[in-house]
Amino acid sequence: MKMSISSVETHQRVHSYRFDQRELEQLALEKVAKELGFNLPQGNLKTESRIISNSSGINPTTYECRIQIVENLDCKE
């Protein structure tokens, strides 16, 4: 019995990142603000972000991040 063996050499670099809850919330908030064209340090914005369990009874380990941006439209002149 003759065996045919081949090998392939690959060169790769693996980048791994871990984010804690607060970092995930901040990333989501920045993404939403960018999509809406908001500048987060702007004084007329109030932001809230939180990660909540989305347990529909099927998979209780599923989570979602809720983002709320309140834009104060009152102009003080």
C-alpha positions as semicolon CSV with decimal commas, in nm:
position;residue;x (nm);y (nm);z (nm)
1;M;0,000;0,000;0,000
2;K;0,145;0,332;-0,107
3;M;0,045;0,639;0,094
4;S;0,042;0,985;-0,059
5;I;0,109;1,253;0,200
6;S;0,118;1,622;0,128
7;S;0,161;1,919;0,357
8;V;0,095;2,286;0,315
9;E;0,286;2,554;0,498
10;T;0,092;2,869;0,572
11;H;0,201;3,186;0,735
12;Q;-0,061;3,365;0,936
13;R;-0,104;3,608;1,218
14;V;-0,398;3,575;1,454
15;H;-0,535;3,877;1,638
16;S;-0,767;3,813;1,929
17;Y;-0,958;4,071;2,125
18;R;-1,182;4,052;2,431
19;F;-1,415;4,326;2,537
20;D;-1,580;4,368;2,873
21;Q;-1,942;4,478;2,903
22;R;-1,867;4,850;2,926
23;E;-1,641;4,837;2,620
24;L;-1,910;4,654;2,420
25;E;-2,166;4,914;2,518
26;Q;-1,928;5,196;2,416
27;L;-1,854;5,033;2,080
28;A;-2,226;4,993;2,008
29;L;-2,296;5,353;2,112
30;E;-2,018;5,486;1,888
31;K;-2,149;5,281;1,593
32;V;-2,504;5,413;1,632
33;A;-2,384;5,773;1,680
34;K;-2,167;5,750;1,368
35;E;-2,457;5,607;1,167
36;L;-2,676;5,901;1,277
37;G;-2,400;6,156;1,218
38;F;-2,379;6,262;1,583
39;N;-2,070;6,393;1,758
40;L;-2,081;6,220;2,098
41;P;-1,901;6,492;2,299
42;Q;-2,169;6,734;2,179
43;G;-2,346;6,900;2,474
44;N;-2,701;6,839;2,353
45;L;-2,684;6,458;2,359
46;K;-2,774;6,230;2,646
47;T;-2,674;5,867;2,593
48;E;-2,761;5,540;2,760
49;S;-2,641;5,192;2,675
50;R;-2,692;4,860;2,843
51;I;-2,660;4,493;2,771
52;I;-2,965;4,287;2,858
53;S;-3,052;3,922;2,847
54;N;-3,274;3,832;2,555
55;S;-3,405;3,510;2,705
56;S;-3,700;3,397;2,502
57;G;-3,701;3,063;2,681
58;I;-3,503;2,893;2,407
59;N;-3,152;3,021;2,476
60;P;-3,114;3,221;2,798
61;T;-2,750;3,304;2,721
62;T;-2,834;3,536;2,430
63;Y;-2,778;3,905;2,494
64;E;-2,851;4,227;2,314
65;C;-2,722;4,579;2,356
66;R;-2,976;4,859;2,371
67;I;-2,863;5,209;2,283
68;Q;-3,060;5,525;2,348
69;I;-2,948;5,867;2,231
70;V;-3,163;6,164;2,332
71;E;-3,097;6,479;2,134
72;N;-3,199;6,801;2,308
73;L;-3,345;7,025;2,038
74;D;-3,400;7,330;2,260
75;C;-3,188;7,613;2,130
76;K;-3,067;7,879;2,371
77;E;-2,995;8,200;2,186
